[in-house]
Amino acid sequence: MNAEAIMDGDGVEELGATLDAVIGVSASRVGRGERRLWALAVHSLTNRLLWLGAATGQLGRAQAMAVDLVAALDRPGVPAPRFTTLRDLPEGVRDVWVRRGSCCLVSRVPGHGSCADCPRQTPAEREARLRERALTGGDH
């Protein structure tokens, strides 16, 4: 999917309908609100677009595509993608990351820690963990 296709709505209606169905069923089964699950979907889509942007040297374009995609989905209450930019990284190291507003709760699963970008940590902790991830070549 490219930025022009997003702006033309190519596949966006189908993606929205699919997410509506999956999120609706998931919310009813796990007892979480749809808005929280939409936020997780936005974070996931945005992360994958940033990964692709970093891999192709088009990080700025990937950011714009994420924003355009979520706007094109046109779902009330669905949060727009937010970003964190890490400063003073070596040339060629990915410096743009998703700034999450909702926790996926994976840290509650035995044997798993929290994500590097988890909002349930201080901004300083999150930046340090994202910086470590960036410098070691992680993608999320």
RALIN-V936065 format. One record per residue. N is the residue number from 1. SS is DSSP state (hx for helix, st for strand, lp for the rest). OMEGA is omega in degrees with one decimal (NA if undefined). D_LAST is the distance of its C-alpha to the last C-alpha in Angstrom with 2 decimals. Layout:
n=N ss=SS omega=OMEGA d_last=D_LAST
n=N ss=SS omega=OMEGA d_last=D_LAST
//
This chain:
n=1 ss=lp omega=178.4 d_last=20.86
n=2 ss=lp omega=-176.2 d_last=21.72
n=3 ss=hx omega=179.9 d_last=22.38
n=4 ss=hx omega=178.6 d_last=26.06
n=5 ss=hx omega=177.9 d_last=25.63
n=6 ss=hx omega=-178.9 d_last=23.65
n=7 ss=hx omega=178.2 d_last=26.44
n=8 ss=hx omega=179.1 d_last=29.01
n=9 ss=lp omega=-178.0 d_last=27.44
n=10 ss=lp omega=177.6 d_last=27.02
n=11 ss=lp omega=-176.0 d_last=25.37
n=12 ss=hx omega=179.7 d_last=24.26
n=13 ss=hx omega=179.4 d_last=27.05
n=14 ss=hx omega=177.7 d_last=26.18
n=15 ss=hx omega=179.1 d_last=22.48
n=16 ss=hx omega=179.8 d_last=23.66
n=17 ss=hx omega=178.8 d_last=26.23
n=18 ss=hx omega=179.3 d_last=23.91
n=19 ss=hx omega=175.8 d_last=21.47
n=20 ss=hx omega=-177.2 d_last=24.62
n=21 ss=hx omega=-177.3 d_last=25.89
n=22 ss=hx omega=-178.6 d_last=22.82
n=23 ss=hx omega=177.6 d_last=22.06
n=24 ss=hx omega=179.5 d_last=25.79
n=25 ss=hx omega=-178.7 d_last=26.26
n=26 ss=hx omega=-179.5 d_last=23.18
n=27 ss=hx omega=-179.0 d_last=24.29
n=28 ss=hx omega=-177.0 d_last=27.77
n=29 ss=hx omega=-176.4 d_last=26.81
n=30 ss=hx omega=176.8 d_last=24.32
n=31 ss=lp omega=176.8 d_last=26.14
n=32 ss=lp omega=179.6 d_last=23.38
n=33 ss=lp omega=179.7 d_last=24.09
n=34 ss=hx omega=-178.9 d_last=23.14
n=35 ss=hx omega=178.8 d_last=21.80
n=36 ss=hx omega=-179.9 d_last=19.10
n=37 ss=hx omega=173.8 d_last=18.17
n=38 ss=hx omega=178.5 d_last=18.31
n=39 ss=hx omega=177.9 d_last=15.91
n=40 ss=hx omega=177.6 d_last=13.36
n=41 ss=hx omega=177.9 d_last=14.24
n=42 ss=hx omega=178.9 d_last=13.88
n=43 ss=hx omega=-178.4 d_last=10.37
n=44 ss=hx omega=177.9 d_last=9.51
n=45 ss=hx omega=-179.2 d_last=11.76
n=46 ss=hx omega=177.9 d_last=10.57
n=47 ss=hx omega=-179.3 d_last=6.91
n=48 ss=hx omega=177.2 d_last=8.84
n=49 ss=hx omega=177.3 d_last=11.38
n=50 ss=hx omega=177.1 d_last=9.41
n=51 ss=hx omega=179.0 d_last=8.20
n=52 ss=hx omega=178.4 d_last=11.92
n=53 ss=hx omega=178.5 d_last=13.17
n=54 ss=hx omega=-178.5 d_last=11.75
n=55 ss=hx omega=-177.4 d_last=13.18
n=56 ss=hx omega=-179.0 d_last=16.41
n=57 ss=lp omega=-178.1 d_last=16.86
n=58 ss=lp omega=-175.6 d_last=17.02
n=59 ss=hx omega=178.5 d_last=14.30
n=60 ss=hx omega=178.6 d_last=17.03
n=61 ss=hx omega=178.3 d_last=18.19
n=62 ss=hx omega=176.5 d_last=14.88
n=63 ss=hx omega=-179.5 d_last=14.85
n=64 ss=hx omega=179.2 d_last=18.46
n=65 ss=hx omega=179.2 d_last=17.95
n=66 ss=hx omega=179.2 d_last=15.54
n=67 ss=hx omega=-179.8 d_last=18.22
n=68 ss=hx omega=-178.9 d_last=20.98
n=69 ss=hx omega=-178.9 d_last=19.69
n=70 ss=hx omega=177.1 d_last=19.45
n=71 ss=hx omega=-178.7 d_last=22.81
n=72 ss=hx omega=176.6 d_last=24.32
n=73 ss=hx omega=173.2 d_last=23.47
n=74 ss=lp omega=177.1 d_last=25.84
n=75 ss=lp omega=180.0 d_last=25.20
n=76 ss=lp omega=177.3 d_last=26.77
n=77 ss=lp omega=179.3 d_last=24.65
n=78 ss=lp omega=-175.4 d_last=21.29
n=79 ss=lp omega=174.3 d_last=19.23
n=80 ss=lp omega=176.5 d_last=18.35
n=81 ss=lp omega=175.4 d_last=14.85
n=82 ss=lp omega=-173.4 d_last=14.44
n=83 ss=st omega=172.1 d_last=12.73
n=84 ss=st omega=176.2 d_last=12.50
n=85 ss=st omega=178.1 d_last=13.77
n=86 ss=lp omega=-178.3 d_last=13.80
n=87 ss=lp omega=171.4 d_last=17.30
n=88 ss=lp omega=173.5 d_last=19.02
n=89 ss=lp omega=177.3 d_last=16.51
n=90 ss=lp omega=177.5 d_last=18.18
n=91 ss=lp omega=176.7 d_last=18.90
n=92 ss=lp omega=178.5 d_last=16.49
n=93 ss=lp omega=-179.3 d_last=13.35
n=94 ss=lp omega=-176.7 d_last=10.76
n=95 ss=lp omega=-178.8 d_last=11.79
n=96 ss=st omega=-177.2 d_last=10.74
n=97 ss=st omega=176.6 d_last=7.89
n=98 ss=st omega=172.3 d_last=8.56
n=99 ss=lp omega=-174.2 d_last=11.13
n=100 ss=lp omega=177.6 d_last=11.36
n=101 ss=lp omega=-176.7 d_last=14.94
n=102 ss=lp omega=-179.7 d_last=14.92
n=103 ss=lp omega=178.6 d_last=13.85
n=104 ss=lp omega=177.6 d_last=13.20
n=105 ss=lp omega=178.6 d_last=15.37
n=106 ss=hx omega=179.7 d_last=13.70
n=107 ss=hx omega=178.1 d_last=14.83
n=108 ss=hx omega=177.5 d_last=18.32
n=109 ss=lp omega=-179.8 d_last=18.14
n=110 ss=lp omega=177.9 d_last=20.05
n=111 ss=lp omega=179.9 d_last=18.23
n=112 ss=lp omega=172.5 d_last=14.73
n=113 ss=lp omega=178.7 d_last=13.43
n=114 ss=lp omega=177.1 d_last=11.55
n=115 ss=lp omega=179.2 d_last=7.86
n=116 ss=lp omega=-177.7 d_last=7.16
n=117 ss=lp omega=-177.7 d_last=7.61
n=118 ss=lp omega=178.7 d_last=10.44
n=119 ss=lp omega=-179.8 d_last=13.57
n=120 ss=lp omega=174.6 d_last=15.81
n=121 ss=lp omega=-179.3 d_last=15.83
n=122 ss=lp omega=177.1 d_last=17.69
n=123 ss=hx omega=179.6 d_last=16.45
n=124 ss=hx omega=177.8 d_last=17.24
n=125 ss=hx omega=-179.2 d_last=15.26
n=126 ss=hx omega=179.9 d_last=12.10
n=127 ss=hx omega=179.5 d_last=12.75
n=128 ss=hx omega=-179.6 d_last=13.56
n=129 ss=hx omega=176.7 d_last=10.46
n=130 ss=hx omega=178.5 d_last=8.27
n=131 ss=hx omega=177.7 d_last=11.07
n=132 ss=hx omega=179.3 d_last=11.03
n=133 ss=hx omega=-179.0 d_last=7.46
n=134 ss=hx omega=-176.3 d_last=8.69
n=135 ss=hx omega=178.6 d_last=11.97
n=136 ss=lp omega=174.8 d_last=11.14
n=137 ss=lp omega=176.7 d_last=9.37
n=138 ss=lp omega=-177.8 d_last=5.92
n=139 ss=lp omega=177.7 d_last=3.83
n=140 ss=lp omega=NA d_last=0.00
//
